[in-house]
């Protein structure tokens, strides 16, 4: 983990003892990265995921796809660590602000069906209660990009989220007359009072690479098919280094619907503001 994430969390020796105990119980396992100062990376075993999925807070969410073996864990370690760093940044920022965001309010890889076997699976779903604004609940889909795909492929994710925003499931079975019944609604309304805002966290490249990726996102907003989605949903992008240095609530986020590269806001910014 990068510097600056340890404050307010258990001491390292205490954490190691807890991890060793969980490993002895078969709930987690670890790998050692060969080119990262022999860094150990811990991940949940199949048994550990099964146990965690029975917690009341997680019963409504299907478990994420498991890492099959140590080799798979090693290949995904960089991205998983960046996602974890992002989540910790939100947790620490909420503590500083007196807001409410607990570890289980950061839920990785939540499956959202688009029908036909397709789905949108954000890197994380964030729940965050802002105590400074009447106790309002904020939700966000978080996509952590480490520059492992081209800017155009990153921008294409906007289209997937726009489809999720508009997706209405087709009723199963013979169609029935809809006399006196409520009209069919978008599937996301079963879970959320409002569609979560979309946050792109950018890492793995320098300032020019970050600027190129934000520009690609902005270029994608010109598609007519995205107009309804972008009118209703705040979409923001920020470098992970800025989140770790200043906190997610700081004005480090670029609203992708605003062409001005220097215009930045906090992540709780409203699309209509």
N, C-alpha and C positions, 0 to 999 in steps of 0.2 A: 504494500500500500504506500501511497505517496505521503510525504510529510504533512503534518497538520490534521490528520484524521484520528489521532489517538486521544486528544483531550476529551475528558468527560466519559471515557470508556474504561473498562477494567484494565488493570496492569497486565503486562504481557505474560508474566509467569502465571498469573491467575487464569488468563485465557488459555494458556497451554495446558494447564491441568484440566480445565473443563473439556477441551478438545480431546485430550487423551482419554478421559472418562467416556465421552460419547463414542470414541472409536472402539474402546473395549466393549461397548454394548452393541456394536455393529450398526450404529446409526449414521456414522460418517466414515470417510476414508480420506487418504491424502496422496498427493504426488509431489515430487520434487522437480522443479524446473531446472534444466541443465545450464541455462545461460542467464540466470537471474539471481546470481549470488546464492545458489542453492535454496531459493525460496520455496517454501512448502505451500501448496494450494490444497485446501480442504473442500470436499464436496459431499453431498448427501448420498447415501447408499439407497438402493431400492427399498430396503426395510425402513430406513430413516424417512423417506418420502411418504411411505405408507402410514407410518406413525403420525407424522406431521399433518397429513391430510385429514386425520380424524379430529384435529383441534376444531372447536366450534367456529373459530374465526376463519377457517379455511375450507369448511365443508362445502361451501357453495362453489368453490373453484376447482376445476379438474387439475391434477398435478401436472407440472411441466414435463416435457420430454426428458427422460433420464439420460445422463452421460453413461454410455454403455461400459466403458473400461478406462483404465488409466491413460491410454493413448488418446482417446477421444477427449478426456478431461484436459490433457496437456494442450491439445489443439485449440480448445475453447477457452483456455485459462485467461488469455489477454482480454478478450471481450467480457468474460464473466467478472474479472477484477474491475474493469472500467465501469460496468453496470453497478457493482457493489460500491465503488467509490462515489458514484453519482447518488445512490441511495443514502449513503452516510452523510453526504453534503446536505441533503434535505433534512435529515434527522437532526444534525447538529444545528442547522440554521433555525429549525423550529424551536429548539431549546433556548437559543439565544433570544428569540423573539417572544417567547412565552406562548407559542402556538402549540398545537397538538399534532404530532406525527410520530407514531410508534413504529418499531421494526416491522410489525405485521401489517402496517399501512403501506408497505412497499412490497408488492406482489409480482414476482417475475413471471413472464411468459404466460399471460392469461389468454386463453383461446377464445376467439370471437368468430363464429361461423359466418360465411358469406353464401352458404348453400353450394351444392354440387361438389362437395369435398374441399372447397377453397375456404381460407380463413385468414384473418388478420391476428397476428400474435405480437403485440408490443413487447419490447424488452422488459418493461415493467409497467404496472398500473399503480399510480400514486393516489393515496387518500390523504388529505391535509386539511385540518380545521384551523382557520385563521381567527384567533381570539380578538383581533383588533378591528374586525369588521362585522360585529354582531354575531360572531361565532359561525360564520358561513363555512360550509364544506366545499372544498375544491377537489377536483379530480383531474388527473392528467395521464395520458398515454405518453410514455417516455421511450424514445428511440435513441440508443447510444451508437454512434457511428465512429468507427476507428479507421476510416479511409481505406477499408479493404474492398470497397466497391466504387465504381465510378460515380461522379456527381449526378449523372443522369439516372442511374439506378436508384440512388438515394432519393432523388426528387420524385421518382415513380411511386414511392411509398405514399405520397399525397393522394394519388388516385385510389389506392387501396383503402385508405381511411375515408375518402369521399364515398366509396361504394359501401363501406360499413355504415356510414351516416345515413345512407338512403335505403339500405337493405331491408326489405319486408319479406319475411318467410312465406313460402307458399304452403297453404294448408294441406295436410296429408289426408288422402281419402277422397271420396266423391264430393265435389263442390255442393254446398247447401245454400238455399236462399238466405240472404242476409237480412231478413225482416226484423227490424227492431234491435239489431245487434250493433255493437260498436265497430267502426271501420278498422281494418287491419292497420297495425302500427309498425313502425320500424323496430327491428329486433332489439336494438340497444336500449330501448325504453324499459325493457324488463329488468334491467340492472341499474340504470342510472337516471336520476332526475333530469340531469343535463348531460349532453354528450361531453366527455372529458376533453379538455384542451390538449393539444399535441405539442410536445416539446422534443426538439432534436438537440442532443448533446453531442458535440463534435470533438473528436480527439484523433491522435495518430498522425497529425500533419501540422505544419507551421501556419503562420498568419495568412500567407497567400493561399494555401490550400483551404483554410477555413473560409476565406472570402469567396473562393471559387465555388465551394459547396453551398454557401448561402445564396450566391447568385443563381445557381442552378435551381434551388428551391423557389426563388423569386420568379424565375423564368417560367416554372411550371404553373404558377398561379394564374397565368394568362389564359389557361385552358378554360373554355366555357363550361365544361362539365364540372369544374371545381367551384363555380361561383357560389352556389347555394351553401356548400360546405364551408367555404372560407368566410362567408357572410355570418355564419352562426358560430364558428369554432375558432378561438385564438390559436394560431400556429406560430411558434417562436423557436429560434435557434440560438445556441450559445456555445462557446468553447468550454470544454471541461476544465481547462486550466483557470478560466475566469470564475467558474463556480467554486472551485476549491480555494481560490485566493480571496474572493469577496463574498461568497455565499450566494445561493440561488435567488434570494429575495432582492439582491442588489440589481441595479439597472445594467445587466450584462447580456440581456436577451434581445435579439434582432427580430422584430415582427416581420414575417416574410411578405406581408402584403404592403409594406412600406418600402419604397425604392431607395430611400436615403440610408446609405451604409452606416452612417454615424448615429442614426436614431436607435436608442436602446431603452428598454423598459425592464421592470421586474417581472418575474414569471406569473404573478397574480394579475397582471395587466388584463383588462377586459378588451375584447375585440372591438367593442363599440365605443370605447373611451377615446 
